[in-house]
Amino acid sequence: MSMTLTSSVPVQPTLRLAFALSMGAAVSLGITRIAYALQETS
């Protein structure tokens, strides 16, 4: 849904930057939690 929305409607640079930052934070948090879980098990 979001892909078609961003492709059809031009997004402001600030909104796109905020979205990229939030996605990057979510990904890094997920990777950190996965790495922590793997450390706990081993």
C-alpha positions, 0 to 999 in steps of 0.5 A, spaced: 500 500 500 505 504 501 509 503 495 503 505 490 502 511 495 509 513 494 510 512 487 503 515 485 504 521 490 510 525 490 513 525 497 516 531 501 524 530 502 523 531 510 517 526 510 521 521 506 527 522 510 523 521 517 521 515 514 528 512 512 530 514 519 525 510 522 525 504 518 533 504 519 532 505 527 527 499 526 531 495 522 537 496 527 533 495 533 531 488 530 538 486 528 540 488 535 535 484 538 536 478 534 543 478 535 542 478 543 537 472 542 543 468 538 548 470 544 543 468 549 542 461 546 549 460 544 
